[in-house]
């Protein structure tokens, strides 16, 4: 039954982007914030949130940060999500 209520990848992506935009440039959010916004049992959603965040980062729509720098989304450990750094 949990699978039927699991949010779609597009809904996860929209939530990540909405939260990142609301936070603004130079600010980040924890992936768990997106998971919590989507489901009461948010811990089970974390692998999906990280996977979708990796795809968004690959597309250049968000950036994945660790210790203040942009990292590959496959990086293990704690990560933060935010808007991509401005170029130029």
N, CA, C and O atoms as a Maestro MAE file, in Angstrom:
{
 s_m_m2io_version
 :::
 2.0.0
}

f_m_ct {
 s_m_title
 :::
 protein
 m_atom[352] {
  # First column is atom index #
  i_m_mmod_type
  r_m_x_coord
  r_m_y_coord
  r_m_z_coord
  i_m_residue_number
  s_m_chain_name
  s_m_pdb_residue_name
  s_m_pdb_atom_name
  i_m_atomic_number
  :::
  1 25 0.818 -1.200 0.000 1 A "UNK " " N  " 7
  2 3 0.000 0.000 0.000 1 A "UNK " " CA " 6
  3 2 0.860 1.261 0.000 1 A "UNK " " C  " 6
  4 15 0.456 2.278 -0.565 1 A "UNK " " O  " 8
  5 25 2.038 1.215 0.622 2 A "UNK " " N  " 7
  6 3 2.901 2.394 0.654 2 A "UNK " " CA " 6
  7 2 3.325 2.812 -0.740 2 A "UNK " " C  " 6
  8 15 3.481 4.003 -1.013 2 A "UNK " " O  " 8
  9 25 3.518 1.823 -1.645 3 A "UNK " " N  " 7
  10 3 3.941 2.142 -3.003 3 A "UNK " " CA " 6
  11 2 2.897 2.986 -3.725 3 A "UNK " " C  " 6
  12 15 3.252 3.816 -4.562 3 A "UNK " " O  " 8
  13 25 1.629 2.794 -3.420 4 A "UNK " " N  " 7
  14 3 0.556 3.535 -4.084 4 A "UNK " " CA " 6
  15 2 0.575 5.009 -3.682 4 A "UNK " " C  " 6
  16 15 0.145 5.860 -4.461 4 A "UNK " " O  " 8
  17 25 1.057 5.321 -2.502 5 A "UNK " " N  " 7
  18 3 1.062 6.697 -2.030 5 A "UNK " " CA " 6
  19 2 2.433 7.367 -2.213 5 A "UNK " " C  " 6
  20 15 2.608 8.530 -1.851 5 A "UNK " " O  " 8
  21 25 3.381 6.648 -2.763 6 A "UNK " " N  " 7
  22 3 4.719 7.192 -2.971 6 A "UNK " " CA " 6
  23 2 4.666 8.287 -4.039 6 A "UNK " " C  " 6
  24 15 4.081 8.075 -5.101 6 A "UNK " " O  " 8
  25 25 5.268 9.455 -3.776 7 A "UNK " " N  " 7
  26 3 5.224 10.539 -4.760 7 A "UNK " " CA " 6
  27 2 6.024 10.180 -6.012 7 A "UNK " " C  " 6
  28 15 7.010 9.445 -5.946 7 A "UNK " " O  " 8
  29 25 5.589 10.703 -7.133 8 A "UNK " " N  " 7
  30 3 6.268 10.468 -8.401 8 A "UNK " " CA " 6
  31 2 7.594 11.230 -8.430 8 A "UNK " " C  " 6
  32 15 7.813 12.160 -7.654 8 A "UNK " " O  " 8
  33 25 8.464 10.814 -9.337 9 A "UNK " " N  " 7
  34 3 9.726 11.527 -9.510 9 A "UNK " " CA " 6
  35 2 9.495 12.987 -9.880 9 A "UNK " " C  " 6
  36 15 10.224 13.871 -9.428 9 A "UNK " " O  " 8
  37 25 8.478 13.238 -10.702 10 A "UNK " " N  " 7
  38 3 8.212 14.631 -11.091 10 A "UNK " " CA " 6
  39 2 7.760 15.459 -9.896 10 A "UNK " " C  " 6
  40 15 8.101 16.638 -9.800 10 A "UNK " " O  " 8
  41 25 6.998 14.860 -8.984 11 A "UNK " " N  " 7
  42 3 6.575 15.591 -7.780 11 A "UNK " " CA " 6
  43 2 7.771 15.832 -6.853 11 A "UNK " " C  " 6
  44 15 7.891 16.901 -6.255 11 A "UNK " " O  " 8
  45 25 8.649 14.838 -6.739 12 A "UNK " " N  " 7
  46 3 9.863 15.004 -5.926 12 A "UNK " " CA " 6
  47 2 10.716 16.126 -6.513 12 A "UNK " " C  " 6
  48 15 11.203 16.991 -5.785 12 A "UNK " " O  " 8
  49 25 10.892 16.104 -7.834 13 A "UNK " " N  " 7
  50 3 11.698 17.136 -8.500 13 A "UNK " " CA " 6
  51 2 11.102 18.520 -8.281 13 A "UNK " " C  " 6
  52 15 11.819 19.468 -7.959 13 A "UNK " " O  " 8
  53 25 9.789 18.632 -8.455 14 A "UNK " " N  " 7
  54 3 9.129 19.927 -8.266 14 A "UNK " " CA " 6
  55 2 9.314 20.435 -6.842 14 A "UNK " " C  " 6
  56 15 9.529 21.628 -6.628 14 A "UNK " " O  " 8
  57 25 9.230 19.535 -5.872 15 A "UNK " " N  " 7
  58 3 9.390 19.939 -4.470 15 A "UNK " " CA " 6
  59 2 10.813 20.411 -4.202 15 A "UNK " " C  " 6
  60 15 11.011 21.434 -3.548 15 A "UNK " " O  " 8
  61 25 11.797 19.684 -4.696 16 A "UNK " " N  " 7
  62 3 13.202 20.086 -4.506 16 A "UNK " " CA " 6
  63 2 13.431 21.472 -5.102 16 A "UNK " " C  " 6
  64 15 14.024 22.338 -4.459 16 A "UNK " " O  " 8
  65 25 12.960 21.678 -6.327 17 A "UNK " " N  " 7
  66 3 13.166 22.966 -6.997 17 A "UNK " " CA " 6
  67 2 12.425 24.085 -6.281 17 A "UNK " " C  " 6
  68 15 12.973 25.172 -6.100 17 A "UNK " " O  " 8
  69 25 11.188 23.832 -5.873 18 A "UNK " " N  " 7
  70 3 10.414 24.846 -5.138 18 A "UNK " " CA " 6
  71 2 11.137 25.259 -3.857 18 A "UNK " " C  " 6
  72 15 11.257 26.449 -3.563 18 A "UNK " " O  " 8
  73 25 11.617 24.276 -3.100 19 A "UNK " " N  " 7
  74 3 12.310 24.581 -1.845 19 A "UNK " " CA " 6
  75 2 13.610 25.333 -2.104 19 A "UNK " " C  " 6
  76 15 13.939 26.271 -1.378 19 A "UNK " " O  " 8
  77 25 14.347 24.930 -3.130 20 A "UNK " " N  " 7
  78 3 15.611 25.612 -3.451 20 A "UNK " " CA " 6
  79 2 15.350 27.055 -3.870 20 A "UNK " " C  " 6
  80 15 16.062 27.965 -3.447 20 A "UNK " " O  " 8
  81 25 14.336 27.263 -4.696 21 A "UNK " " N  " 7
  82 3 14.005 28.626 -5.130 21 A "UNK " " CA " 6
  83 2 13.509 29.477 -3.973 21 A "UNK " " C  " 6
  84 15 13.835 30.661 -3.885 21 A "UNK " " O  " 8
  85 25 12.727 28.883 -3.090 22 A "UNK " " N  " 7
  86 3 12.238 29.631 -1.925 22 A "UNK " " CA " 6
  87 2 13.391 30.010 -1.008 22 A "UNK " " C  " 6
  88 15 13.375 31.076 -0.392 22 A "UNK " " O  " 8
  89 25 14.384 29.147 -0.917 23 A "UNK " " N  " 7
  90 3 15.542 29.416 -0.068 23 A "UNK " " CA " 6
  91 2 16.393 30.529 -0.666 23 A "UNK " " C  " 6
  92 15 16.919 31.375 0.058 23 A "UNK " " O  " 8
  93 25 16.527 30.526 -1.996 24 A "UNK " " N  " 7
  94 3 17.245 31.589 -2.689 24 A "UNK " " CA " 6
  95 2 18.700 31.259 -2.961 24 A "UNK " " C  " 6
  96 15 19.242 30.274 -2.461 24 A "UNK " " O  " 8
  97 25 19.310 32.105 -3.761 25 A "UNK " " N  " 7
  98 3 20.709 31.926 -4.156 25 A "UNK " " CA " 6
  99 2 21.622 31.957 -2.937 25 A "UNK " " C  " 6
  100 15 21.442 32.760 -2.022 25 A "UNK " " O  " 8
  101 25 22.593 31.075 -2.948 26 A "UNK " " N  " 7
  102 3 23.559 31.029 -1.861 26 A "UNK " " CA " 6
  103 2 23.088 30.291 -0.627 26 A "UNK " " C  " 6
  104 15 23.842 30.168 0.339 26 A "UNK " " O  " 8
  105 25 21.869 29.801 -0.633 27 A "UNK " " N  " 7
  106 3 21.318 29.057 0.505 27 A "UNK " " CA " 6
  107 2 21.056 27.622 0.068 27 A "UNK " " C  " 6
  108 15 20.808 27.366 -1.111 27 A "UNK " " O  " 8
  109 25 21.108 26.690 1.009 28 A "UNK " " N  " 7
  110 3 20.896 25.285 0.683 28 A "UNK " " CA " 6
  111 2 19.860 24.666 1.611 28 A "UNK " " C  " 6
  112 15 19.469 25.246 2.624 28 A "UNK " " O  " 8
  113 25 19.432 23.473 1.230 29 A "UNK " " N  " 7
  114 3 18.498 22.723 2.061 29 A "UNK " " CA " 6
  115 2 18.978 21.287 2.162 29 A "UNK " " C  " 6
  116 15 19.706 20.797 1.299 29 A "UNK " " O  " 8
  117 25 18.568 20.636 3.205 30 A "UNK " " N  " 7
  118 3 18.873 19.225 3.393 30 A "UNK " " CA " 6
  119 2 17.880 18.418 2.567 30 A "UNK " " C  " 6
  120 15 16.698 18.761 2.527 30 A "UNK " " O  " 8
  121 25 18.333 17.346 1.904 31 A "UNK " " N  " 7
  122 3 17.382 16.514 1.164 31 A "UNK " " CA " 6
  123 2 16.213 16.036 2.027 31 A "UNK " " C  " 6
  124 15 15.117 15.810 1.512 31 A "UNK " " O  " 8
  125 25 16.437 15.881 3.327 32 A "UNK " " N  " 7
  126 3 15.347 15.430 4.196 32 A "UNK " " CA " 6
  127 2 14.223 16.456 4.272 32 A "UNK " " C  " 6
  128 15 13.082 16.090 4.552 32 A "UNK " " O  " 8
  129 25 14.518 17.726 4.031 33 A "UNK " " N  " 7
  130 3 13.458 18.737 4.021 33 A "UNK " " CA " 6
  131 2 12.470 18.466 2.893 33 A "UNK " " C  " 6
  132 15 11.260 18.611 3.070 33 A "UNK " " O  " 8
  133 25 12.987 18.075 1.739 34 A "UNK " " N  " 7
  134 3 12.110 17.731 0.613 34 A "UNK " " CA " 6
  135 2 11.314 16.475 0.945 34 A "UNK " " C  " 6
  136 15 10.110 16.415 0.695 34 A "UNK " " O  " 8
  137 25 11.980 15.479 1.504 35 A "UNK " " N  " 7
  138 3 11.291 14.230 1.860 35 A "UNK " " CA " 6
  139 2 10.191 14.498 2.878 35 A "UNK " " C  " 6
  140 15 9.094 13.951 2.763 35 A "UNK " " O  " 8
  141 25 10.472 15.330 3.866 36 A "UNK " " N  " 7
  142 3 9.475 15.650 4.894 36 A "UNK " " CA " 6
  143 2 8.276 16.396 4.315 36 A "UNK " " C  " 6
  144 15 7.149 16.240 4.787 36 A "UNK " " O  " 8
  145 25 8.528 17.210 3.287 37 A "UNK " " N  " 7
  146 3 7.438 17.952 2.652 37 A "UNK " " CA " 6
  147 2 6.530 17.032 1.837 37 A "UNK " " C  " 6
  148 15 5.395 17.387 1.518 37 A "UNK " " O  " 8
  149 25 7.040 15.856 1.505 38 A "UNK " " N  " 7
  150 3 6.306 14.946 0.627 38 A "UNK " " CA " 6
  151 2 5.610 13.794 1.328 38 A "UNK " " C  " 6
  152 15 4.610 13.278 0.829 38 A "UNK " " O  " 8
  153 25 6.129 13.383 2.485 39 A "UNK " " N  " 7
  154 3 5.577 12.180 3.112 39 A "UNK " " CA " 6
  155 2 5.757 12.202 4.619 39 A "UNK " " C  " 6
  156 15 6.760 12.691 5.139 39 A "UNK " " O  " 8
  157 25 4.771 11.666 5.297 40 A "UNK " " N  " 7
  158 3 4.872 11.547 6.753 40 A "UNK " " CA " 6
  159 2 6.007 10.588 7.116 40 A "UNK " " C  " 6
  160 15 6.792 10.864 8.023 40 A "UNK " " O  " 8
  161 25 6.089 9.472 6.410 41 A "UNK " " N  " 7
  162 3 7.164 8.499 6.625 41 A "UNK " " CA " 6
  163 2 8.308 8.849 5.675 41 A "UNK " " C  " 6
  164 15 8.610 8.095 4.749 41 A "UNK " " O  " 8
  165 25 8.935 9.987 5.912 42 A "UNK " " N  " 7
  166 3 9.899 10.575 4.996 42 A "UNK " " CA " 6
  167 2 11.201 9.789 4.859 42 A "UNK " " C  " 6
  168 15 11.853 9.867 3.817 42 A "UNK " " O  " 8
  169 25 11.589 9.043 5.871 43 A "UNK " " N  " 7
  170 3 12.870 8.319 5.805 43 A "UNK " " CA " 6
  171 2 12.915 7.327 4.643 43 A "UNK " " C  " 6
  172 15 13.949 7.169 3.993 43 A "UNK " " O  " 8
  173 25 11.789 6.663 4.387 44 A "UNK " " N  " 7
  174 3 11.730 5.716 3.276 44 A "UNK " " CA " 6
  175 2 11.878 6.405 1.928 44 A "UNK " " C  " 6
  176 15 12.228 5.760 0.939 44 A "UNK " " O  " 8
  177 25 11.621 7.682 1.877 45 A "UNK " " N  " 7
  178 3 11.681 8.441 0.632 45 A "UNK " " CA " 6
  179 2 13.080 8.980 0.320 45 A "UNK " " C  " 6
  180 15 13.329 9.430 -0.799 45 A "UNK " " O  " 8
  181 25 13.979 8.940 1.278 46 A "UNK " " N  " 7
  182 3 15.305 9.537 1.101 46 A "UNK " " CA " 6
  183 2 16.085 9.009 -0.115 46 A "UNK " " C  " 6
  184 15 16.662 9.817 -0.843 46 A "UNK " " O  " 8
  185 25 16.125 7.707 -0.363 47 A "UNK " " N  " 7
  186 3 16.854 7.256 -1.566 47 A "UNK " " CA " 6
  187 2 16.272 7.844 -2.856 47 A "UNK " " C  " 6
  188 15 17.018 8.180 -3.776 47 A "UNK " " O  " 8
  189 25 14.954 7.967 -2.924 48 A "UNK " " N  " 7
  190 3 14.325 8.559 -4.101 48 A "UNK " " CA " 6
  191 2 14.666 10.043 -4.220 48 A "UNK " " C  " 6
  192 15 14.941 10.533 -5.316 48 A "UNK " " O  " 8
  193 25 14.650 10.750 -3.109 49 A "UNK " " N  " 7
  194 3 14.980 12.181 -3.131 49 A "UNK " " CA " 6
  195 2 16.420 12.371 -3.596 49 A "UNK " " C  " 6
  196 15 16.686 13.244 -4.423 49 A "UNK " " O  " 8
  197 25 17.342 11.582 -3.087 50 A "UNK " " N  " 7
  198 3 18.743 11.701 -3.518 50 A "UNK " " CA " 6
  199 2 18.906 11.349 -4.997 50 A "UNK " " C  " 6
  200 15 19.671 12.000 -5.709 50 A "UNK " " O  " 8
  201 25 18.198 10.335 -5.454 51 A "UNK " " N  " 7
  202 3 18.281 9.931 -6.861 51 A "UNK " " CA " 6
  203 2 17.753 11.033 -7.775 51 A "UNK " " C  " 6
  204 15 18.386 11.369 -8.776 51 A "UNK " " O  " 8
  205 25 16.595 11.596 -7.433 52 A "UNK " " N  " 7
  206 3 16.008 12.665 -8.237 52 A "UNK " " CA " 6
  207 2 16.889 13.916 -8.174 52 A "UNK " " C  " 6
  208 15 17.055 14.605 -9.180 52 A "UNK " " O  " 8
  209 25 17.445 14.209 -7.020 53 A "UNK " " N  " 7
  210 3 18.349 15.358 -6.890 53 A "UNK " " CA " 6
  211 2 19.564 15.175 -7.793 53 A "UNK " " C  " 6
  212 15 20.025 16.136 -8.410 53 A "UNK " " O  " 8
  213 25 20.083 13.962 -7.876 54 A "UNK " " N  " 7
  214 3 21.231 13.687 -8.752 54 A "UNK " " CA " 6
  215 2 20.870 13.967 -10.208 54 A "UNK " " C  " 6
  216 15 21.671 14.531 -10.953 54 A "UNK " " O  " 8
  217 25 19.666 13.572 -10.609 55 A "UNK " " N  " 7
  218 3 19.230 13.825 -11.977 55 A "UNK " " CA " 6
  219 2 19.073 15.325 -12.226 55 A "UNK " " C  " 6
  220 15 19.482 15.829 -13.273 55 A "UNK " " O  " 8
  221 25 18.484 16.034 -11.269 56 A "UNK " " N  " 7
  222 3 18.334 17.492 -11.414 56 A "UNK " " CA " 6
  223 2 19.692 18.175 -11.502 56 A "UNK " " C  " 6
  224 15 19.869 19.120 -12.271 56 A "UNK " " O  " 8
  225 25 20.647 17.700 -10.717 57 A "UNK " " N  " 7
  226 3 21.998 18.269 -10.759 57 A "UNK " " CA " 6
  227 2 22.642 17.987 -12.114 57 A "UNK " " C  " 6
  228 15 23.299 18.858 -12.683 57 A "UNK " " O  " 8
  229 25 22.456 16.778 -12.628 58 A "UNK " " N  " 7
  230 3 22.990 16.416 -13.942 58 A "UNK " " CA " 6
  231 2 22.416 17.335 -15.023 58 A "UNK " " C  " 6
  232 15 23.114 17.682 -15.976 58 A "UNK " " O  " 8
  233 25 21.162 17.723 -14.881 59 A "UNK " " N  " 7
  234 3 20.495 18.618 -15.833 59 A "UNK " " CA " 6
  235 2 20.853 20.084 -15.605 59 A "UNK " " C  " 6
  236 15 20.488 20.943 -16.409 59 A "UNK " " O  " 8
  237 25 21.567 20.376 -14.515 60 A "UNK " " N  " 7
  238 3 21.954 21.752 -14.213 60 A "UNK " " CA " 6
  239 2 20.861 22.573 -13.551 60 A "UNK " " C  " 6
  240 15 20.974 23.795 -13.458 60 A "UNK " " O  " 8
  241 25 19.800 21.914 -13.090 61 A "UNK " " N  " 7
  242 3 18.682 22.641 -12.480 61 A "UNK " " CA " 6
  243 2 18.909 22.948 -11.008 61 A "UNK " " C  " 6
  244 15 18.361 23.916 -10.482 61 A "UNK " " O  " 8
  245 25 19.715 22.128 -10.339 62 A "UNK " " N  " 7
  246 3 20.136 22.393 -8.963 62 A "UNK " " CA " 6
  247 2 21.613 22.024 -8.872 62 A "UNK " " C  " 6
  248 15 22.196 21.519 -9.831 62 A "UNK " " O  " 8
  249 25 22.205 22.277 -7.722 63 A "UNK " " N  " 7
  250 3 23.571 21.841 -7.448 63 A "UNK " " CA " 6
  251 2 23.564 21.062 -6.145 63 A "UNK " " C  " 6
  252 15 22.745 21.305 -5.258 63 A "UNK " " O  " 8
  253 25 24.489 20.126 -6.047 64 A "UNK " " N  " 7
  254 3 24.665 19.334 -4.832 64 A "UNK " " CA " 6
  255 2 25.922 19.862 -4.153 64 A "UNK " " C  " 6
  256 15 26.975 19.985 -4.779 64 A "UNK " " O  " 8
  257 25 25.802 20.168 -2.877 65 A "UNK " " N  " 7
  258 3 26.894 20.765 -2.119 65 A "UNK " " CA " 6
  259 2 27.313 19.865 -0.963 65 A "UNK " " C  " 6
  260 15 26.503 19.139 -0.387 65 A "UNK " " O  " 8
  261 25 28.588 19.935 -0.645 66 A "UNK " " N  " 7
  262 3 29.109 19.293 0.551 66 A "UNK " " CA " 6
  263 2 30.253 20.161 1.042 66 A "UNK " " C  " 6
  264 15 31.156 20.511 0.282 66 A "UNK " " O  " 8
  265 25 30.205 20.500 2.312 67 A "UNK " " N  " 7
  266 3 31.219 21.368 2.925 67 A "UNK " " CA " 6
  267 2 31.408 22.668 2.144 67 A "UNK " " C  " 6
  268 15 32.524 23.168 2.002 67 A "UNK " " O  " 8
  269 25 30.291 23.204 1.640 68 A "UNK " " N  " 7
  270 3 30.312 24.497 0.975 68 A "UNK " " CA " 6
  271 2 30.702 24.484 -0.487 68 A "UNK " " C  " 6
  272 15 30.647 25.525 -1.143 68 A "UNK " " O  " 8
  273 25 31.096 23.330 -1.022 69 A "UNK " " N  " 7
  274 3 31.484 23.253 -2.423 69 A "UNK " " CA " 6
  275 2 30.561 22.345 -3.209 69 A "UNK " " C  " 6
  276 15 29.897 21.472 -2.650 69 A "UNK " " O  " 8
  277 25 30.530 22.563 -4.507 70 A "UNK " " N  " 7
  278 3 29.715 21.723 -5.382 70 A "UNK " " CA " 6
  279 2 30.419 20.382 -5.544 70 A "UNK " " C  " 6
  280 15 31.622 20.325 -5.799 70 A "UNK " " O  " 8
  281 25 29.654 19.305 -5.394 71 A "UNK " " N  " 7
  282 3 30.198 17.954 -5.528 71 A "UNK " " CA " 6
  283 2 29.312 17.136 -6.467 71 A "UNK " " C  " 6
  284 15 28.195 17.533 -6.798 71 A "UNK " " O  " 8
  285 25 29.832 16.000 -6.881 72 A "UNK " " N  " 7
  286 3 29.054 15.057 -7.673 72 A "UNK " " CA " 6
  287 2 27.935 14.518 -6.797 72 A "UNK " " C  " 6
  288 15 28.137 14.269 -5.608 72 A "UNK " " O  " 8
  289 25 26.768 14.340 -7.374 73 A "UNK " " N  " 7
  290 3 25.613 13.881 -6.608 73 A "UNK " " CA " 6
  291 2 25.809 12.488 -6.034 73 A "UNK " " C  " 6
  292 15 25.131 12.116 -5.076 73 A "UNK " " O  " 8
  293 25 26.724 11.711 -6.603 74 A "UNK " " N  " 7
  294 3 26.976 10.355 -6.107 74 A "UNK " " CA " 6
  295 2 27.865 10.362 -4.861 74 A "UNK " " C  " 6
  296 15 28.112 9.311 -4.272 74 A "UNK " " O  " 8
  297 25 28.336 11.521 -4.467 75 A "UNK " " N  " 7
  298 3 29.169 11.639 -3.282 75 A "UNK " " CA " 6
  299 2 28.423 11.100 -2.075 75 A "UNK " " C  " 6
  300 15 27.258 11.432 -1.855 75 A "UNK " " O  " 8
  301 25 29.086 10.283 -1.311 76 A "UNK " " N  " 7
  302 3 28.472 9.755 -0.096 76 A "UNK " " CA " 6
  303 2 28.488 10.782 1.013 76 A "UNK " " C  " 6
  304 15 29.119 11.833 0.902 76 A "UNK " " O  " 8
  305 25 27.799 10.469 2.063 77 A "UNK " " N  " 7
  306 3 27.769 11.343 3.222 77 A "UNK " " CA " 6
  307 2 26.730 12.427 3.092 77 A "UNK " " C  " 6
  308 15 25.937 12.444 2.150 77 A "UNK " " O  " 8
  309 25 26.743 13.338 4.058 78 A "UNK " " N  " 7
  310 3 25.741 14.401 4.070 78 A "UNK " " CA " 6
  311 2 25.928 15.366 2.899 78 A "UNK " " C  " 6
  312 15 27.041 15.799 2.597 78 A "UNK " " O  " 8
  313 25 24.828 15.684 2.260 79 A "UNK " " N  " 7
  314 3 24.842 16.647 1.164 79 A "UNK " " CA " 6
  315 2 23.770 17.692 1.408 79 A "UNK " " C  " 6
  316 15 22.861 17.504 2.217 79 A "UNK " " O  " 8
  317 25 23.899 18.785 0.695 80 A "UNK " " N  " 7
  318 3 22.901 19.853 0.704 80 A "UNK " " CA " 6
  319 2 22.515 20.124 -0.738 80 A "UNK " " C  " 6
  320 15 23.295 19.858 -1.652 80 A "UNK " " O  " 8
  321 25 21.325 20.647 -0.944 81 A "UNK " " N  " 7
  322 3 20.830 20.959 -2.266 81 A "UNK " " CA " 6
  323 2 20.563 22.446 -2.357 81 A "UNK " " C  " 6
  324 15 20.130 23.067 -1.387 81 A "UNK " " O  " 8
  325 25 20.822 23.016 -3.522 82 A "UNK " " N  " 7
  326 3 20.544 24.429 -3.703 82 A "UNK " " CA " 6
  327 2 20.568 24.806 -5.170 82 A "UNK " " C  " 6
  328 15 20.797 23.971 -6.045 82 A "UNK " " O  " 8
  329 25 20.329 26.067 -5.416 83 A "UNK " " N  " 7
  330 3 20.404 26.563 -6.773 83 A "UNK " " CA " 6
  331 2 21.847 26.490 -7.255 83 A "UNK " " C  " 6
  332 15 22.772 26.614 -6.452 83 A "UNK " " O  " 8
  333 25 22.050 26.290 -8.546 84 A "UNK " " N  " 7
  334 3 23.427 26.230 -9.064 84 A "UNK " " CA " 6
  335 2 24.128 27.568 -8.852 84 A "UNK " " C  " 6
  336 15 23.487 28.619 -8.866 84 A "UNK " " O  " 8
  337 25 25.445 27.526 -8.656 85 A "UNK " " N  " 7
  338 3 26.175 28.789 -8.527 85 A "UNK " " CA " 6
  339 2 26.083 29.589 -9.835 85 A "UNK " " C  " 6
  340 15 26.064 29.020 -10.926 85 A "UNK " " O  " 8
  341 25 26.029 30.881 -9.704 86 A "UNK " " N  " 7
  342 3 25.942 31.751 -10.875 86 A "UNK " " CA " 6
  343 2 27.273 31.773 -11.605 86 A "UNK " " C  " 6
  344 15 28.333 31.846 -10.983 86 A "UNK " " O  " 8
  345 25 27.213 31.711 -12.907 87 A "UNK " " N  " 7
  346 3 28.427 31.772 -13.717 87 A "UNK " " CA " 6
  347 2 28.661 33.205 -14.157 87 A "UNK " " C  " 6
  348 15 27.721 33.967 -14.383 87 A "UNK " " O  " 8
  349 25 29.929 33.551 -14.272 88 A "UNK " " N  " 7
  350 3 30.295 34.854 -14.810 88 A "UNK " " CA " 6
  351 2 30.152 35.919 -13.806 88 A "UNK " " C  " 6
  352 15 30.421 37.084 -14.098 88 A "UNK " " O  " 8
  :::
 }
 m_bond[351] {
  # First column is bond index #
  i_m_from
  i_m_to
  i_m_order
  :::
  1 1 2 1
  2 2 3 1
  3 3 4 2
  4 3 5 1
  5 5 6 1
  6 6 7 1
  7 7 8 2
  8 7 9 1
  9 9 10 1
  10 10 11 1
  11 11 12 2
  12 11 13 1
  13 13 14 1
  14 14 15 1
  15 15 16 2
  16 15 17 1
  17 17 18 1
  18 18 19 1
  19 19 20 2
  20 19 21 1
  21 21 22 1
  22 22 23 1
  23 23 24 2
  24 23 25 1
  25 25 26 1
  26 26 27 1
  27 27 28 2
  28 27 29 1
  29 29 30 1
  30 30 31 1
  31 31 32 2
  32 31 33 1
  33 33 34 1
  34 34 35 1
  35 35 36 2
  36 35 37 1
  37 37 38 1
  38 38 39 1
  39 39 40 2
  40 39 41 1
  41 41 42 1
  42 42 43 1
  43 43 44 2
  44 43 45 1
  45 45 46 1
  46 46 47 1
  47 47 48 2
  48 47 49 1
  49 49 50 1
  50 50 51 1
  51 51 52 2
  52 51 53 1
  53 53 54 1
  54 54 55 1
  55 55 56 2
  56 55 57 1
  57 57 58 1
  58 58 59 1
  59 59 60 2
  60 59 61 1
  61 61 62 1
  62 62 63 1
  63 63 64 2
  64 63 65 1
  65 65 66 1
  66 66 67 1
  67 67 68 2
  68 67 69 1
  69 69 70 1
  70 70 71 1
  71 71 72 2
  72 71 73 1
  73 73 74 1
  74 74 75 1
  75 75 76 2
  76 75 77 1
  77 77 78 1
  78 78 79 1
  79 79 80 2
  80 79 81 1
  81 81 82 1
  82 82 83 1
  83 83 84 2
  84 83 85 1
  85 85 86 1
  86 86 87 1
  87 87 88 2
  88 87 89 1
  89 89 90 1
  90 90 91 1
  91 91 92 2
  92 91 93 1
  93 93 94 1
  94 94 95 1
  95 95 96 2
  96 95 97 1
  97 97 98 1
  98 98 99 1
  99 99 100 2
  100 99 101 1
  101 101 102 1
  102 102 103 1
  103 103 104 2
  104 103 105 1
  105 105 106 1
  106 106 107 1
  107 107 108 2
  108 107 109 1
  109 109 110 1
  110 110 111 1
  111 111 112 2
  112 111 113 1
  113 113 114 1
  114 114 115 1
  115 115 116 2
  116 115 117 1
  117 117 118 1
  118 118 119 1
  119 119 120 2
  120 119 121 1
  121 121 122 1
  122 122 123 1
  123 123 124 2
  124 123 125 1
  125 125 126 1
  126 126 127 1
  127 127 128 2
  128 127 129 1
  129 129 130 1
  130 130 131 1
  131 131 132 2
  132 131 133 1
  133 133 134 1
  134 134 135 1
  135 135 136 2
  136 135 137 1
  137 137 138 1
  138 138 139 1
  139 139 140 2
  140 139 141 1
  141 141 142 1
  142 142 143 1
  143 143 144 2
  144 143 145 1
  145 145 146 1
  146 146 147 1
  147 147 148 2
  148 147 149 1
  149 149 150 1
  150 150 151 1
  151 151 152 2
  152 151 153 1
  153 153 154 1
  154 154 155 1
  155 155 156 2
  156 155 157 1
  157 157 158 1
  158 158 159 1
  159 159 160 2
  160 159 161 1
  161 161 162 1
  162 162 163 1
  163 163 164 2
  164 163 165 1
  165 165 166 1
  166 166 167 1
  167 167 168 2
  168 167 169 1
  169 169 170 1
  170 170 171 1
  171 171 172 2
  172 171 173 1
  173 173 174 1
  174 174 175 1
  175 175 176 2
  176 175 177 1
  177 177 178 1
  178 178 179 1
  179 179 180 2
  180 179 181 1
  181 181 182 1
  182 182 183 1
  183 183 184 2
  184 183 185 1
  185 185 186 1
  186 186 187 1
  187 187 188 2
  188 187 189 1
  189 189 190 1
  190 190 191 1
  191 191 192 2
  192 191 193 1
  193 193 194 1
  194 194 195 1
  195 195 196 2
  196 195 197 1
  197 197 198 1
  198 198 199 1
  199 199 200 2
  200 199 201 1
  201 201 202 1
  202 202 203 1
  203 203 204 2
  204 203 205 1
  205 205 206 1
  206 206 207 1
  207 207 208 2
  208 207 209 1
  209 209 210 1
  210 210 211 1
  211 211 212 2
  212 211 213 1
  213 213 214 1
  214 214 215 1
  215 215 216 2
  216 215 217 1
  217 217 218 1
  218 218 219 1
  219 219 220 2
  220 219 221 1
  221 221 222 1
  222 222 223 1
  223 223 224 2
  224 223 225 1
  225 225 226 1
  226 226 227 1
  227 227 228 2
  228 227 229 1
  229 229 230 1
  230 230 231 1
  231 231 232 2
  232 231 233 1
  233 233 234 1
  234 234 235 1
  235 235 236 2
  236 235 237 1
  237 237 238 1
  238 238 239 1
  239 239 240 2
  240 239 241 1
  241 241 242 1
  242 242 243 1
  243 243 244 2
  244 243 245 1
  245 245 246 1
  246 246 247 1
  247 247 248 2
  248 247 249 1
  249 249 250 1
  250 250 251 1
  251 251 252 2
  252 251 253 1
  253 253 254 1
  254 254 255 1
  255 255 256 2
  256 255 257 1
  257 257 258 1
  258 258 259 1
  259 259 260 2
  260 259 261 1
  261 261 262 1
  262 262 263 1
  263 263 264 2
  264 263 265 1
  265 265 266 1
  266 266 267 1
  267 267 268 2
  268 267 269 1
  269 269 270 1
  270 270 271 1
  271 271 272 2
  272 271 273 1
  273 273 274 1
  274 274 275 1
  275 275 276 2
  276 275 277 1
  277 277 278 1
  278 278 279 1
  279 279 280 2
  280 279 281 1
  281 281 282 1
  282 282 283 1
  283 283 284 2
  284 283 285 1
  285 285 286 1
  286 286 287 1
  287 287 288 2
  288 287 289 1
  289 289 290 1
  290 290 291 1
  291 291 292 2
  292 291 293 1
  293 293 294 1
  294 294 295 1
  295 295 296 2
  296 295 297 1
  297 297 298 1
  298 298 299 1
  299 299 300 2
  300 299 301 1
  301 301 302 1
  302 302 303 1
  303 303 304 2
  304 303 305 1
  305 305 306 1
  306 306 307 1
  307 307 308 2
  308 307 309 1
  309 309 310 1
  310 310 311 1
  311 311 312 2
  312 311 313 1
  313 313 314 1
  314 314 315 1
  315 315 316 2
  316 315 317 1
  317 317 318 1
  318 318 319 1
  319 319 320 2
  320 319 321 1
  321 321 322 1
  322 322 323 1
  323 323 324 2
  324 323 325 1
  325 325 326 1
  326 326 327 1
  327 327 328 2
  328 327 329 1
  329 329 330 1
  330 330 331 1
  331 331 332 2
  332 331 333 1
  333 333 334 1
  334 334 335 1
  335 335 336 2
  336 335 337 1
  337 337 338 1
  338 338 339 1
  339 339 340 2
  340 339 341 1
  341 341 342 1
  342 342 343 1
  343 343 344 2
  344 343 345 1
  345 345 346 1
  346 346 347 1
  347 347 348 2
  348 347 349 1
  349 349 350 1
  350 350 351 1
  351 351 352 2
  :::
 }
}
